[in-house]
Amino acid sequence: MRNFFFIFGLALFFIVGVESVKAIGGSYSNLTLPRIMYQGGNDNPRPEALRSLLAQISRRTSIEVNREPVALKISDPELFRYPFLTMAGDAGFDPFPEKDLKILRNYLSYGGFLFIDDNSARADSAFSASVRKMISALFPQNPLGKISRDHSIFRSFYLLNTVSGRTIVKSYLESA
């Protein structure tokens, strides 16, 4: 009889537990790529770009994606729910307040990933200058530098021999 109650309790735990997870956030397993909103500049220069990227991820991999755009401010309490953020622009932007820099620094130091895309298609653009100032304020001891060709980013899912994209302004990627 004790085994019956144990098995019944275990089954109930799994049934209620799974249903609770679905009710709380069934889409937590879907990849969502939030874009960072900021002051000044243009934080959404190519409105369909993220949807297109997510469609390609869905088509080429087994990763489930959420194709609905999510836009967040750095100060949004939901920020840490997302392991991957995007930031795009085609013009210079206002410097982030120190409070936001601290939040972003913590996010990145705790393992978050920020993908920054300069949509201006120009070398030394105003967006690039703003990003470089932001990175310098975030991590003054780690300036941006070229990512070497033997870095795992070039062979994590596909073997990449070159940097590619809509337009190629620089033939390398950078990281802090």
Phi, psi and omega in degrees: 000321179296321177297321178300312180294323178296312181294318178298315179297318179296316178298316179298319179300313181293319180294311181292319181297314180296316179295324178295317179297318179296319181291321183289317183189075181297342182266008180298334181279348179279139176287124175239134179247089179291147175256141180278128174267144179214169182272143180076167178064203183226102184278000179219064186289335180229084189305332181265000186298314181294320177300318180296316179298314180296323177297320178292321177298315180297319183289324188263348183228180175263012181283129175279135183237154171257112185275356178282129182294143175235128178242130183230146166272154180303326183280358181295129180297342179281350185310315186285356173286340187250121180282347186226125178239155174238151176218122182231162177183167177223012179210163178298157179225162180293145177299145178290143174297154182304323179300316179291323177299319179297316179298313181295320177301315178297315180304311182289322179292331179275005174110000177293158183238131178241115177263121182249130183233117176275108183271006183285337183061031178229137174293142178055046180285167177295325177296314179301317179297318178295319179296316180297322176295318180296313181297320178297322177288325179291310186226076184299334181277350182233084179291159175298141178210165180296142173271126183292154182295341180268007177293147183297340180298335181274357181215025182284318180236313174244155171275115182252126178265337181220162172280136180223169180170190180301315173221147180253110178264318177233146184271019182215162173258158179234155178209156176263000000 
